[in-house]
Amino acid sequence: MNIAGENSDCWSARREGWAAQSEDARDSAAIDYARVIHSASFRRLQGKTQILNLGDSDFYRNRLTHSIEVAQVAGGLARQMQKSHPDHPACAWIPDLTMIQAIGATHDLGHPPFGHGGEVALNYCMRDAGGFEGNGQTLRILARLERFSAAAGSNLTRRTLLGILKYPAAYSAVRSNEPGRVPRLADGPTTVRLIDRAACKPPKCYLDTEADVVAWLLDPLPPEDRDRFVSFDKAPGKHGKTRFKSFDCSIMDLADDIAFGVHDLEDALAMRLMSGSDLVDLVPDSAASCFLDSLKKRYPNEFGNNVYDGFIAGLSDESRRKRYIGRLVGHFITNVIIDSDESFATPLLRYRANLPQPQRFFLETLKDAVAKRVIYSASVQHLEFKGQNMVVQVFEALASAPDALLPESTRDRFAQSDDPQRVICDHVAGMTDSFLLKTYERLFSPRMGSVFDRI
């Protein structure tokens, strides 16, 4: 079989034998998409944090709505590449709409309660048991924990799983063992136990528990491609950093960047966590010049001589904001380019979706603005800090007496597992924000809890 050639059908293989019903009109990508959309882990995203816990609000984005938007933007990028680069050799390998939407919809499945704060907390809890990382948990959910097959999770096609594998290196390979990177408790506090948040930040990776899945996933690649694809950069005092993503994964990753930089900005402005003056401070006209030039060319009579002021005013105005958000998303999608790395023989590794440098710089500026004014603000960090510590306490409580405290279904898995601590981690990581909070209150609050509560 010509594994790297265009006639290879190895990418439609599944780890566990399965055949569609003869009357089923769907192709492999449609089957994968259905399994993602109908999964329990996808539904749970509606109760997981995007920027911060917004209580009972149904207007602002959560992980579910964010994932739907990433899937939609990824589909737009794929179609745009077909239109903008019809003669590019990568066109034969651009995923169809259903496949790239399936990949986009999965990208946050592994995020634990309270987002990256919960991720850091679980990495501390699993410090001596293989660690934790949200993207690695996504692969674990799809390859192990979902129940669409006997032993292969969702049993998705090889190509879909390759698109989901965002960081193709194992936790044990890329983690740093230098003192500032080993998960531990903080030195300062004397009356409470707090984790060292910087030291507990995990590397970007897949978990060693899925090493066999990744081996199967990469098996069709020529040895040279496989070795290069899983390589990573090392730096003193830092975790290793992977170098490569598959073509499909690069589309999903770019869509995620666009959704974060633009849609999270929209929420931040709507919630008044950012203002027009913040935009002026953090998104100067020099960074936005590519977008401003496109506005002036496309809408010559709308702005007069000061397009930048019109751009800031449009985002600041609630009645016009959605129009400008749509223009931003459209600007990034329509400027997508295809990079080629001829060192790879395999087309799915050779090509990568990207943005030209001006658009990439503008997008990174938008992302940094949201991070500085919102994500790293004290109001959000307070919630992340609190959620982080609740995650640690719930995990440690369950681990201290699993036979007594784990719910029955999880207790059965715990008893049968040769990696029981990972079972507790899976249970906590799968909780929504509100369910983690209720579990914490049930375990630690004197006045909360009923025998009729679902656990």
N, C-alpha and C positions, 0 to 999 in steps of 0.2 A: 504493500500500500504506500502511495506517495503521501506521507503524513503531512508534509508542508504544502502540498499542492492544492489546487482549487477543487479537485474532485474528491478530496478526502471526506468521508462521511463519519469519521470517528467522533466529531464534535456533537453529534446527536445521540451518542451512547449514554446510557444511564448505569449507575453502579449496581442497581438491582434489576433483574429481568422484568420487563413490563411491555405489554403491547396494547395499543389502542383498540377499542371495539371496532369491528368492521364498519358499523354504521356511523361512527364518530367522524365528523368532517374536519375536526381541528388538526393542525399540524403540531409538531413537537413544541414550538415556542408558545402556542396557545395553551397547551397542556400545562407548561411551566407557569404561565401567567395566571391561569386559574388556580393552581396550587398555592401560589403566593397570595393572591387576593383572598382566598378562602381559608387561609391559615389562621390559627389562634394568635400567633405572634404578630401578624399584621394587624389584627383587630386590636390587640393590646396597645398599639402605638397611639390610639386615640387618648389614652390616659398617661402618656409620657411627655415629659417636658421638651419644648423646643428651645425657647430662650429662658423662660422661668415659669414657675407654677402660677397659672392665672386663675386659680379657683374654679368657679362655675361658669366662667365666660365661654361662650361658644363662638365668639367672633374671631379671636386671634388664633394663630397657627399652633398646632401641636405636632408631634412627630408623624402622625398619620397624614394630616393635610400637607405637611412638608414633603412627605414621601410621594404623595400623589402628584404634587407640583414638580418634584424632581423627575418622576417618570414622564410627565408631560413635556418638560423641557428637553429631556434626553431624546424623546421622540422627535421633537422639533429640530434638534441638532442633527440627528440621523438623516432626516428628510432634507435639511438644508445642505448637508454635504453632498447628497445625490444631485441636488440642483446646481450647486455652485461649482462642483468639481466632477462633472459627468465623465470626463476622460481619464480621471485618476485611476491607477490600477487598484487602489483601495476600494473602489466602488463595488467590486464583486464581493467584498467582505463587510460592507456596511450592514449591520443587523437590521432585520425588518422591524416594523413598529412594535409589534407585540413582544418580541424578544427584548428589545431595549427598554420597553416599559416594565417588563417583568424584572429586569435587573435594577432599574431605577427604584422600583417599589420596595425592593428588599434592603436597600443600602443601610437603613437604620434599625433593622430588626434586632440587632444585638445590643442596642443601647439599653443600659439598666435604668432603674428609676433615678431621677434627678441628673440625668445626662452624664456629662463628663465628670461631674462630682461623684456620682455613684460609681463610675468606672474606676476612678482613683481609689475609692473606698474598697471596692471588691478586689482590686489588685493588691491592696494591703492585706485583706483577709485571706487571699490565696498566695501570699508571698512565699510559702514553703510548699505549695501544692500546684505549681505550674502557672501561677499568675492569672490575670484576666485582662482582656482588651476587647472593646466593643465590636470592632470589625471582625476579630477572630470569633466572637460569640455569634455573629451573624452567620458565618460559615457553619459553625457548630449546630445552630438551630436548624438550618436547612439540610444539613447532611446527617444529623443525628436525632434531633429532638422532636421535630414535627412527625406526625403519625400517618403520612400518606403511604408508607411502605413498612415492611417488617423490620428492616434494620438500616435503611438508608435515608431516614428523614423524609423530606419532600421528594427525594429521588429525582432531582432535576437533571437536565441534560448537562453533558460536560461543558458545552459552550456557555450556558447560562451560569454555571458555577465558576467558570474561568472569569466571566465578567464581574462576578461578585468578589473574587479574590483580589482585594484592593492592595494588600501588602504581602507579597509572596515569600515571606521568610518566617521561620518558626520563632516563637517567644524565646526559647532557650538559646537560639542563635544570635538574636539581636539585642537582648537585654544586656545592660551594663552592670558589672559587679563592683563598680567603683562606689565608695561610701555615699556620695550624694545621690546615687540612683538606686540604692537598695531600699525597698519599702521598710519603713520603721516608724516608731512614734516620734513626735516632736520633742525636742530637748527642753523647750522653755517652760511650758505649764507645769505647775506643781500640785494643783488640787484636782485637775481633770486629766484624762487620757485623751490626747488628740494626735491624729496621724500627721506625719510630715508630708504635706500635700505635694511638694516638689519631688521628694524622694519616691513617693508612691505612684507617680505618673508612669503609666506603662509604655513600653515600646509599641510602635505600630507593626502589627504582625498577625499571623494566625496562631492559634493555640496548638501546642504539641499534641494534644488529644486528637487532633484532626490530621496528624502527619500522614496517616494511611490514605485519607481522602485526597490530600494534595498530591501524594505520590501517584494515585490513580488519575487524578486530574491532569497531571503534567506528563503522564506516560507516553502519549503520542508524539511528544516533541523530540526532535533530534537532540542528542546529548549536549551539543554545543549551545543550542538555544535554551535548553533547560538550565544548564549551569549559569548562563548569563542572566536569565530571567530572575533567578532566585538570589542573585548577588546583591550585596548591600554595602553601603559606605560606613566606615567606622570613624569616630571622632572622640578625642579624649573627653571624659566626663559626660558623654552622651550615649544614649542608646543608638544602635545601628539604624540606618535609614535605607529602606529599599529603593531601588533605582527605576524599576520598570512596572508597567501595568499593561494588560492586554488592550487591544483596540476598543472592545466593548466597554471595558472598565474605565478607560479614559473618557469616553462619552458620558458615562454615568457620573464620573468624578467632576467633570466640567459642569454638568447640569447641577450638581450639588453646590458647587461654588457659586453659580449664578443665582440659585434659589436662596442661598445664605446671604450673598451680597446685596441682592435686590429685595427679595420678599421679607427677609428679617428687618431690613431697613424700613420697609413699608410699615411693619408692625411697630417698630420702635417710634416712628413718627406718629402713628395713630394713637399710641399709648402715651404720647408726649414724654417719652424717655429721651427723645432727641428733638431738636428744633432746627429751624432754618439757620440760626447762628452757628449751631454745631456743624451743620453741613459746610458752611463757609470756612469754619476753622479747620475741618478735617478733610474736606474734598475740594481742594483749590481748583481754579479753572485750568491750571496747567495739567492736572491729573485727568480732568474730564474733557480735554481738548478734542479727542477723537469723537466723542459723543456730541459735543457742542457743534463741531463742524458738520456732522450728519444732520443735526436739527436745523441748522441754518440753511443747508442745501435742500432739505426735504420740505421745510416750512418757512420759506423766505419772508413771508409777510406776517409771521406770528410774533417775532421777537424784536424787531428793530435792530439796533446796533449792539445791544447787550444781551447776547444769548445766555450767558452764564447767570445773570440775574433772573432771567425768565425761567431757567432750569430750576434754580433754588426756589423761586416763588411757586412754580408748578408743583414741586414736591411738598412744599409747606402748606399748600391750599388743599383742604380735605376734598373739595368738590372736583379738583383736577388731578389729584395725586394718582389715582388708578391709571389715568391716561399716561402719565409720565413713567409709572412703573412698567406698564406695557411697552412703552418705547424703549426703556432700558433693556428689558429682556430681549426684545426684538433686535436691538443693536448688537448684543453679544451673540445671539444665535446666528444672525445673518453674516457675521464676520468670522465664523468658524473656519479653521484651516485644518489640513491634514499633514502632519509631520511623518517622515519616513526614516526608519533606522535600518539601513540595508545590511547591518551585521546580523539581523535575524533572518533565517530562512523561512520561518513560519509567518504567513500573512497576518494572522491574528495578533502577533507580537510586533511585527514590523511597523504597523501604522498606529498613529495616535492622534486623537482629536485635540486641538489646541486653539488658542487665540493669538492673533498678532500681538507684538509687544505693547503697543499703545492700549489696546483693549484689555490685555492682561493686567497692565499696571493700573488702569482705571478700576477694574473689578477688585483687585487686591486693596486698592484705596477704600472702596466701599466696604469691603469686609473688615478692614482695620478700623474704620469709623464705627461700625456697629460693635466691634469688640471693645474698643476703648470707652465708648459712652454707655454701653449697655451691659455687655457680658462681664466686664471687669469693674462695673460700678459697685459700690457698697451694697446697694439695695438688692442686686442679683447675687452678689457674693455671699451675703448673709444667708439667703435661701439655699444656695449651693452648699455652704458650710454646714448648715443645719441638716440638710438632707444627707450629706456625706456621713455625718456622725450617726444619724439614725440607721443608715445602711450597715455601718460597722456593728452597731449594737444589736440590730436584729440578726445579722449573720452570726455573731458570736453567741447570742442567746440560743439560736437554733442548734448551733454546733455543740453547745455545752450539754444538751440533753436531747439529741435527735429523736430517740425512741418516744419521748414524751411530747415534744413540741412540734415536730414536723407533721403536716397533714398526711392522711393515710396513704394517698397515692404516691406522694414523694417519699414517705417512709418506706414503702415497698421497694422503690428504686434504690434508696439508700442502702437497704439491707442486702440487696442483690448486687450492688456495684463493687468493683475492685478499686474504684476511685470515689469513695463516699463524699469527700469534701467537695468534689466537683458537682455532685448532685445538689448539695446545699447551695452552692454558687449559682447553678442553673435556676433553682427555685427563686432565689432572691433577685437575680438579674431579670427574671421574667415578670416581676411585680410591676404594676403601674405605680405612679407616684402616690395616688390615694390609697392603694392597697398596702404599700409599704408603710405609709403613715398610720393606717388603721392597725396593722400588725404591731407596729412600735407601741401604739397607745394600749393595745390589748396586753402586751407583754410588760409594759413599764408604767402605765398610768394607773394609779390606784382606783380611779372612779370610772374606768372605761372597760367595756367588754361584756359579752353575754354568751351563754352556751349556745345560742342560736346563730352567732356570727359565722359566716363562711370563712374558713381558713385555708 
